[in-house]
């Protein structure tokens, strides 16, 4: 009963394509990445400054 036609749904899932699109090479010289890195660095510096300010405030109490 199971051996006549085989698993139809599993057969469709097994036939997947193996083609993958090439990934673009990301270089730091791209302007978008420079702006993104600058924004991330500024965000980290702002976060560290906020933490230091909170510690200073709590120590002052």
Biopython code that builds the backbone (N, CA, C, O; Angstrom):
import numpy as np
from Bio.PDB.StructureBuilder import StructureBuilder

atoms = [
    (1, "UNK", "N", (0.813, -1.179, 0.000)),
    (1, "UNK", "CA", (0.000, 0.000, 0.000)),
    (1, "UNK", "C", (0.867, 1.258, 0.000)),
    (1, "UNK", "O", (0.578, 2.204, -0.733)),
    (2, "UNK", "N", (1.932, 1.282, 0.817)),
    (2, "UNK", "CA", (2.778, 2.463, 0.825)),
    (2, "UNK", "C", (3.838, 2.414, -0.267)),
    (2, "UNK", "O", (4.349, 3.462, -0.661)),
    (3, "UNK", "N", (4.180, 1.248, -0.762)),
    (3, "UNK", "CA", (5.279, 1.113, -1.701)),
    (3, "UNK", "C", (4.904, 1.356, -3.145)),
    (3, "UNK", "O", (5.797, 1.379, -3.992)),
    (4, "UNK", "N", (3.629, 1.539, -3.479)),
    (4, "UNK", "CA", (3.222, 1.691, -4.872)),
    (4, "UNK", "C", (3.658, 3.015, -5.463)),
    (4, "UNK", "O", (4.297, 3.037, -6.515)),
    (5, "UNK", "N", (3.335, 4.100, -4.823)),
    (5, "UNK", "CA", (3.630, 5.394, -5.412)),
    (5, "UNK", "C", (4.748, 6.118, -4.684)),
    (5, "UNK", "O", (5.366, 7.011, -5.263)),
    (6, "UNK", "N", (5.021, 5.780, -3.477)),
    (6, "UNK", "CA", (6.073, 6.450, -2.721)),
    (6, "UNK", "C", (5.569, 7.751, -2.113)),
    (6, "UNK", "O", (4.445, 8.177, -2.380)),
    (7, "UNK", "N", (6.380, 8.357, -1.318)),
    (7, "UNK", "CA", (5.968, 9.590, -0.659)),
    (7, "UNK", "C", (5.981, 10.773, -1.630)),
    (7, "UNK", "O", (7.042, 11.287, -1.982)),
    (8, "UNK", "N", (4.814, 11.188, -2.047)),
    (8, "UNK", "CA", (4.704, 12.257, -3.046)),
    (8, "UNK", "C", (5.154, 13.587, -2.450)),
    (8, "UNK", "O", (5.909, 14.321, -3.087)),
    (9, "UNK", "N", (4.710, 13.902, -1.260)),
    (9, "UNK", "CA", (5.045, 15.188, -0.649)),
    (9, "UNK", "C", (6.529, 15.255, -0.329)),
    (9, "UNK", "O", (7.164, 16.286, -0.552)),
    (10, "UNK", "N", (7.088, 14.170, 0.191)),
    (10, "UNK", "CA", (8.504, 14.173, 0.505)),
    (10, "UNK", "C", (9.350, 14.266, -0.754)),
    (10, "UNK", "O", (10.428, 14.860, -0.730)),
    (11, "UNK", "N", (8.883, 13.694, -1.843)),
    (11, "UNK", "CA", (9.615, 13.797, -3.097)),
    (11, "UNK", "C", (9.692, 15.232, -3.583)),
    (11, "UNK", "O", (10.708, 15.651, -4.137)),
    (12, "UNK", "N", (8.636, 15.976, -3.381)),
    (12, "UNK", "CA", (8.654, 17.380, -3.788)),
    (12, "UNK", "C", (9.574, 18.196, -2.891)),
    (12, "UNK", "O", (10.248, 19.114, -3.358)),
    (13, "UNK", "N", (9.603, 17.868, -1.618)),
    (13, "UNK", "CA", (10.481, 18.601, -0.724)),
    (13, "UNK", "C", (11.948, 18.279, -0.987)),
    (13, "UNK", "O", (12.817, 19.111, -0.726)),
    (14, "UNK", "N", (12.234, 17.096, -1.495)),
    (14, "UNK", "CA", (13.615, 16.699, -1.727)),
    (14, "UNK", "C", (14.201, 17.377, -2.958)),
    (14, "UNK", "O", (15.421, 17.499, -3.064)),
    (15, "UNK", "N", (13.368, 17.816, -3.882)),
    (15, "UNK", "CA", (13.873, 18.436, -5.111)),
    (15, "UNK", "C", (14.029, 19.944, -4.930)),
    (15, "UNK", "O", (13.286, 20.728, -5.521)),
    (16, "UNK", "N", (14.979, 20.332, -4.128)),
    (16, "UNK", "CA", (15.230, 21.751, -3.907)),
    (16, "UNK", "C", (16.344, 22.220, -4.828)),
    (16, "UNK", "O", (17.223, 21.441, -5.198)),
    (17, "UNK", "N", (16.306, 23.470, -5.190)),
    (17, "UNK", "CA", (17.364, 24.006, -6.046)),
    (17, "UNK", "C", (18.618, 24.211, -5.227)),
    (17, "UNK", "O", (18.556, 24.487, -4.029)),
    (18, "UNK", "N", (19.748, 24.074, -5.879)),
    (18, "UNK", "CA", (21.019, 24.257, -5.198)),
    (18, "UNK", "C", (21.680, 25.559, -5.616)),
    (18, "UNK", "O", (22.774, 25.868, -5.144)),
    (19, "UNK", "N", (21.048, 26.326, -6.487)),
    (19, "UNK", "CA", (21.644, 27.574, -6.957)),
    (19, "UNK", "C", (21.574, 28.628, -5.852)),
    (19, "UNK", "O", (20.530, 28.813, -5.226)),
    (20, "UNK", "N", (22.670, 29.301, -5.625)),
    (20, "UNK", "CA", (22.704, 30.401, -4.669)),
    (20, "UNK", "C", (23.265, 31.629, -5.362)),
    (20, "UNK", "O", (24.214, 31.542, -6.141)),
    (21, "UNK", "N", (22.675, 32.756, -5.072)),
    (21, "UNK", "CA", (23.160, 34.002, -5.655)),
    (21, "UNK", "C", (24.490, 34.373, -5.004)),
    (21, "UNK", "O", (24.708, 34.112, -3.821)),
    (22, "UNK", "N", (25.358, 34.972, -5.775)),
    (22, "UNK", "CA", (26.644, 35.389, -5.231)),
    (22, "UNK", "C", (26.430, 36.557, -4.281)),
    (22, "UNK", "O", (25.634, 37.457, -4.548)),
    (23, "UNK", "N", (27.147, 36.526, -3.182)),
    (23, "UNK", "CA", (27.040, 37.605, -2.213)),
    (23, "UNK", "C", (27.937, 38.752, -2.648)),
    (23, "UNK", "O", (29.070, 38.525, -3.074)),
    (24, "UNK", "N", (27.446, 39.979, -2.547)),
    (24, "UNK", "CA", (28.299, 41.104, -2.922)),
    (24, "UNK", "C", (29.437, 41.279, -1.921)),
    (24, "UNK", "O", (29.257, 41.089, -0.718)),
    (25, "UNK", "N", (30.582, 41.635, -2.423)),
    (25, "UNK", "CA", (31.713, 41.843, -1.535)),
    (25, "UNK", "C", (31.545, 43.169, -0.823)),
    (25, "UNK", "O", (31.390, 44.210, -1.462)),
    (26, "UNK", "N", (31.575, 43.133, 0.476)),
    (26, "UNK", "CA", (31.412, 44.344, 1.273)),
    (26, "UNK", "C", (32.788, 44.891, 1.629)),
    (26, "UNK", "O", (33.575, 44.231, 2.307)),
    (27, "UNK", "N", (33.065, 46.088, 1.169)),
    (27, "UNK", "CA", (34.334, 46.733, 1.480)),
    (27, "UNK", "C", (34.063, 47.944, 2.362)),
    (27, "UNK", "O", (33.017, 48.579, 2.224)),
    (28, "UNK", "N", (34.973, 48.274, 3.254)),
    (28, "UNK", "CA", (34.754, 49.428, 4.131)),
    (28, "UNK", "C", (34.751, 50.755, 3.386)),
    (28, "UNK", "O", (34.390, 51.779, 3.964)),
    (29, "UNK", "N", (35.143, 50.761, 2.125)),
    (29, "UNK", "CA", (35.203, 52.015, 1.379)),
    (29, "UNK", "C", (33.836, 52.449, 0.858)),
    (29, "UNK", "O", (33.711, 53.534, 0.290)),
    (30, "UNK", "N", (32.820, 51.627, 1.041)),
    (30, "UNK", "CA", (31.482, 52.007, 0.578)),
    (30, "UNK", "C", (30.912, 53.057, 1.516)),
    (30, "UNK", "O", (30.999, 52.902, 2.734)),
    (31, "UNK", "N", (30.324, 54.136, 0.968)),
    (31, "UNK", "CA", (29.870, 55.242, 1.811)),
    (31, "UNK", "C", (28.756, 54.864, 2.784)),
    (31, "UNK", "O", (28.700, 55.404, 3.889)),
    (32, "UNK", "N", (27.878, 53.957, 2.400)),
    (32, "UNK", "CA", (26.784, 53.579, 3.291)),
    (32, "UNK", "C", (27.332, 52.873, 4.518)),
    (32, "UNK", "O", (26.866, 53.108, 5.633)),
    (33, "UNK", "N", (28.297, 52.027, 4.323)),
    (33, "UNK", "CA", (28.873, 51.302, 5.449)),
    (33, "UNK", "C", (29.662, 52.226, 6.359)),
    (33, "UNK", "O", (29.703, 52.009, 7.570)),
    (34, "UNK", "N", (30.288, 53.248, 5.802)),
    (34, "UNK", "CA", (31.006, 54.221, 6.627)),
    (34, "UNK", "C", (30.039, 54.964, 7.534)),
    (34, "UNK", "O", (30.304, 55.151, 8.722)),
    (35, "UNK", "N", (28.919, 55.385, 6.969)),
    (35, "UNK", "CA", (27.923, 56.114, 7.751)),
    (35, "UNK", "C", (27.333, 55.207, 8.818)),
    (35, "UNK", "O", (27.122, 55.631, 9.954)),
    (36, "UNK", "N", (27.070, 53.969, 8.456)),
    (36, "UNK", "CA", (26.521, 53.014, 9.416)),
    (36, "UNK", "C", (27.499, 52.764, 10.560)),
    (36, "UNK", "O", (27.100, 52.751, 11.725)),
    (37, "UNK", "N", (28.763, 52.568, 10.240)),
    (37, "UNK", "CA", (29.759, 52.341, 11.292)),
    (37, "UNK", "C", (29.916, 53.576, 12.170)),
    (37, "UNK", "O", (30.047, 53.457, 13.388)),
    (38, "UNK", "N", (29.904, 54.748, 11.568)),
    (38, "UNK", "CA", (30.016, 55.977, 12.356)),
    (38, "UNK", "C", (28.815, 56.104, 13.292)),
    (38, "UNK", "O", (28.973, 56.495, 14.448)),
    (39, "UNK", "N", (27.622, 55.780, 12.806)),
    (39, "UNK", "CA", (26.426, 55.835, 13.645)),
    (39, "UNK", "C", (26.486, 54.838, 14.787)),
    (39, "UNK", "O", (26.101, 55.155, 15.912)),
    (40, "UNK", "N", (26.965, 53.637, 14.504)),
    (40, "UNK", "CA", (27.082, 52.624, 15.556)),
    (40, "UNK", "C", (28.111, 53.021, 16.614)),
    (40, "UNK", "O", (27.892, 52.821, 17.809)),
    (41, "UNK", "N", (29.222, 53.579, 16.170)),
    (41, "UNK", "CA", (30.251, 54.011, 17.114)),
    (41, "UNK", "C", (29.726, 55.149, 17.985)),
    (41, "UNK", "O", (29.957, 55.168, 19.194)),
    (42, "UNK", "N", (29.015, 56.102, 17.367)),
    (42, "UNK", "CA", (28.445, 57.196, 18.149)),
    (42, "UNK", "C", (27.397, 56.691, 19.140)),
    (42, "UNK", "O", (27.298, 57.199, 20.257)),
    (43, "UNK", "N", (26.625, 55.701, 18.734)),
    (43, "UNK", "CA", (25.610, 55.133, 19.632)),
    (43, "UNK", "C", (26.268, 54.434, 20.817)),
    (43, "UNK", "O", (25.796, 54.547, 21.948)),
    (44, "UNK", "N", (27.352, 53.716, 20.561)),
    (44, "UNK", "CA", (28.062, 53.041, 21.657)),
    (44, "UNK", "C", (28.677, 54.065, 22.600)),
    (44, "UNK", "O", (28.616, 53.905, 23.819)),
    (45, "UNK", "N", (29.266, 55.112, 22.042)),
    (45, "UNK", "CA", (29.851, 56.155, 22.887)),
    (45, "UNK", "C", (28.784, 56.858, 23.718)),
    (45, "UNK", "O", (29.009, 57.164, 24.889)),
    (46, "UNK", "N", (27.626, 57.116, 23.120)),
    (46, "UNK", "CA", (26.535, 57.744, 23.866)),
    (46, "UNK", "C", (26.050, 56.826, 24.983)),
    (46, "UNK", "O", (25.756, 57.295, 26.082)),
    (47, "UNK", "N", (25.964, 55.529, 24.716)),
    (47, "UNK", "CA", (25.544, 54.573, 25.736)),
    (47, "UNK", "C", (26.533, 54.492, 26.881)),
    (47, "UNK", "O", (26.138, 54.453, 28.046)),
    (48, "UNK", "N", (27.812, 54.468, 26.558)),
    (48, "UNK", "CA", (28.843, 54.417, 27.599)),
    (48, "UNK", "C", (28.818, 55.707, 28.409)),
    (48, "UNK", "O", (28.945, 55.673, 29.633)),
    (49, "UNK", "N", (28.656, 56.843, 27.736)),
    (49, "UNK", "CA", (28.559, 58.117, 28.448)),
    (49, "UNK", "C", (27.359, 58.163, 29.376)),
    (49, "UNK", "O", (27.454, 58.690, 30.484)),
    (50, "UNK", "N", (26.236, 57.620, 28.940)),
    (50, "UNK", "CA", (25.034, 57.592, 29.775)),
    (50, "UNK", "C", (25.264, 56.725, 31.013)),
    (50, "UNK", "O", (24.880, 57.098, 32.121)),
    (51, "UNK", "N", (25.890, 55.572, 30.815)),
    (51, "UNK", "CA", (26.163, 54.676, 31.949)),
    (51, "UNK", "C", (27.107, 55.346, 32.942)),
    (51, "UNK", "O", (26.887, 55.282, 34.151)),
    (52, "UNK", "N", (28.158, 55.987, 32.435)),
    (52, "UNK", "CA", (29.099, 56.672, 33.318)),
    (52, "UNK", "C", (28.387, 57.797, 34.064)),
    (52, "UNK", "O", (28.622, 57.994, 35.256)),
    (53, "UNK", "N", (27.523, 58.530, 33.378)),
    (53, "UNK", "CA", (26.770, 59.595, 34.028)),
    (53, "UNK", "C", (25.843, 59.071, 35.110)),
    (53, "UNK", "O", (25.698, 59.705, 36.156)),
    (54, "UNK", "N", (25.219, 57.936, 34.883)),
    (54, "UNK", "CA", (24.339, 57.350, 35.896)),
    (54, "UNK", "C", (25.145, 56.878, 37.102)),
    (54, "UNK", "O", (24.723, 57.058, 38.244)),
    (55, "UNK", "N", (26.295, 56.281, 36.851)),
    (55, "UNK", "CA", (27.138, 55.847, 37.978)),
    (55, "UNK", "C", (27.603, 57.075, 38.770)),
    (55, "UNK", "O", (27.616, 57.037, 40.000)),
    (56, "UNK", "N", (27.977, 58.137, 38.104)),
    (56, "UNK", "CA", (28.408, 59.357, 38.768)),
    (56, "UNK", "C", (27.266, 59.948, 39.608)),
    (56, "UNK", "O", (27.482, 60.427, 40.721)),
    (57, "UNK", "N", (26.052, 59.903, 39.054)),
    (57, "UNK", "CA", (24.901, 60.433, 39.775)),
    (57, "UNK", "C", (24.598, 59.603, 41.018)),
    (57, "UNK", "O", (24.330, 60.160, 42.083)),
    (58, "UNK", "N", (24.639, 58.289, 40.896)),
    (58, "UNK", "CA", (24.350, 57.425, 42.031)),
    (58, "UNK", "C", (25.438, 57.556, 43.099)),
    (58, "UNK", "O", (25.139, 57.545, 44.293)),
    (59, "UNK", "N", (26.687, 57.679, 42.678)),
    (59, "UNK", "CA", (27.790, 57.839, 43.634)),
    (59, "UNK", "C", (27.687, 59.177, 44.366)),
    (59, "UNK", "O", (28.136, 59.292, 45.507)),
    (60, "UNK", "N", (27.101, 60.188, 43.724)),
    (60, "UNK", "CA", (26.959, 61.504, 44.334)),
    (60, "UNK", "C", (25.882, 61.553, 45.391)),
    (60, "UNK", "O", (25.881, 62.478, 46.204)),
    (61, "UNK", "N", (24.972, 60.613, 45.421)),
    (61, "UNK", "CA", (23.896, 60.603, 46.417)),
    (61, "UNK", "C", (24.443, 60.272, 47.731)),
    (61, "UNK", "O", (23.701, 60.211, 48.711)),
]
sb = StructureBuilder()
sb.init_structure("model")
sb.init_model(0)
sb.init_chain("A")
sb.init_seg("    ")
for serial, (resi, resn, name, xyz) in enumerate(atoms, 1):
    if name == "N":
        sb.init_residue(resn, " ", resi, " ")
    sb.init_atom(name, np.array(xyz, "f"), 0.0, 1.0, " ", f" {name:<3s}", serial, name[0])
structure = sb.get_structure()
